[in-house]
Amino acid sequence: MEHLLNSRIQLKYDTLENWSKTDVAGKGANLVLKSGELGIVYVPAVTTGTTTTAPTVLFKVGDGTHTFAVLPWASALASDVYPWAKAATKPIYSVNELTQDSDDTLVLDCGSSTINI
């Protein structure tokens, strides 16, 4: 027999400022997330002079033992960025290396990938 449960999952979500607080036991940096529980951190945009950073969302995954403060930040490899884009020295191409396809789009053949300009 099948049962349908209407439910909502709410994750622990707060600002970086609040997650960093250490003044209350069991809260903020002192909170122990359950094993597999997510702690989501919102970092607002910051403007310094003429530069503004984009707002950011980060997260940590609990292990049931360690406090939020000592858990590592979750991370993943950038799967959508070509290796040449991550290289310390970027390639330089000349206008002679560009070709034009049938709809007048400029095309640059970078070896393992093609860039439409």
C-alpha positions as CSV (number, residue, x, y, z in Angstrom):
1,M,0.0,0.0,0.0
2,E,1.3,3.4,-1.0
3,H,1.1,6.5,1.3
4,L,1.7,10.0,0.1
5,L,3.3,12.3,2.6
6,N,3.1,16.0,2.0
7,S,6.3,17.4,3.5
8,R,8.8,20.2,3.2
9,I,12.5,20.0,3.9
10,Q,14.1,23.0,5.4
11,L,17.8,23.3,5.5
12,K,19.9,25.4,7.9
13,Y,20.4,28.7,6.1
14,D,22.0,31.8,7.5
15,T,24.4,34.6,6.7
16,L,28.2,34.2,7.0
17,E,28.1,36.7,9.9
18,N,25.6,34.6,11.9
19,W,27.4,31.3,11.1
20,S,30.7,32.9,12.4
21,K,29.3,33.8,15.8
22,T,30.8,31.8,18.7
23,D,29.0,33.5,21.6
24,V,26.2,30.9,22.0
25,A,26.7,27.2,22.6
26,G,25.1,25.0,19.9
27,K,24.5,27.9,17.4
28,G,26.5,29.5,14.6
29,A,30.1,28.3,14.5
30,N,29.4,26.0,17.5
31,L,26.6,24.1,15.9
32,V,27.2,20.4,15.2
33,L,25.3,19.5,12.0
34,K,23.9,16.0,11.8
35,S,25.6,13.5,9.5
36,G,24.7,14.6,6.0
37,E,22.9,17.8,7.1
38,L,23.6,20.9,5.1
39,G,24.6,24.3,6.5
40,I,24.0,26.9,3.8
41,V,25.8,30.2,4.1
42,Y,24.7,33.4,2.3
43,V,27.5,35.9,1.7
44,P,26.1,39.2,0.5
45,A,27.6,41.3,-2.2
46,V,30.4,43.6,-1.0
47,T,31.4,46.9,-2.7
48,T,35.0,48.2,-2.2
49,G,35.7,51.4,-4.1
50,T,34.5,50.7,-7.7
51,T,34.5,46.9,-7.4
52,T,31.5,44.9,-6.3
53,T,31.7,41.1,-5.6
54,A,28.7,39.0,-6.5
55,P,26.6,37.5,-3.7
56,T,27.7,34.0,-3.0
57,V,26.1,30.8,-1.5
58,L,28.5,28.3,0.2
59,F,27.7,25.2,2.2
60,K,29.2,22.6,4.6
61,V,28.0,19.1,5.1
62,G,27.8,17.9,8.7
63,D,29.4,14.7,10.0
64,G,27.5,14.5,13.3
65,T,30.7,15.2,15.3
66,H,32.4,18.4,14.4
67,T,31.2,22.0,14.8
68,F,30.3,24.1,11.8
69,A,33.5,26.2,12.4
70,V,35.8,23.2,11.7
71,L,33.9,21.4,8.9
72,P,35.5,22.0,5.5
73,W,33.6,23.9,2.8
74,A,32.1,21.7,0.2
75,S,33.7,22.0,-3.2
76,A,33.7,20.5,-6.6
77,L,35.9,20.6,-9.7
78,A,34.8,23.1,-12.3
79,S,33.5,20.8,-15.0
80,D,32.4,23.6,-17.3
81,V,35.8,25.3,-17.7
82,Y,38.3,24.2,-20.3
83,P,41.8,23.4,-19.0
84,W,43.4,26.3,-21.1
85,A,41.1,28.7,-19.3
86,K,42.5,27.6,-15.9
87,A,46.1,27.8,-17.1
88,A,48.3,30.5,-15.5
89,T,49.3,31.7,-18.9
90,K,46.5,32.2,-21.4
91,P,47.0,31.5,-25.1
92,I,47.1,34.5,-27.5
93,Y,45.6,34.2,-30.9
94,S,45.9,36.4,-34.0
95,V,43.1,37.5,-36.2
96,N,44.6,35.2,-39.0
97,E,43.6,32.2,-36.9
98,L,39.9,33.1,-37.0
99,T,37.6,31.6,-39.6
100,Q,34.1,32.5,-40.6
101,D,31.2,30.0,-40.8
102,S,28.2,30.0,-43.0
103,D,26.2,32.4,-40.8
104,D,29.1,34.9,-40.5
105,T,30.0,33.8,-36.9
106,L,33.7,34.1,-36.3
107,V,35.2,30.8,-35.2
108,L,38.5,30.1,-33.4
109,D,39.8,26.5,-33.3
110,C,41.6,26.0,-30.0
111,G,42.6,22.4,-30.6
112,S,40.3,20.3,-28.3
113,S,37.6,23.0,-28.3
114,T,36.1,25.5,-30.7
115,I,35.0,29.0,-29.6
116,N,32.3,30.9,-31.5
117,I,32.9,34.7,-31.4
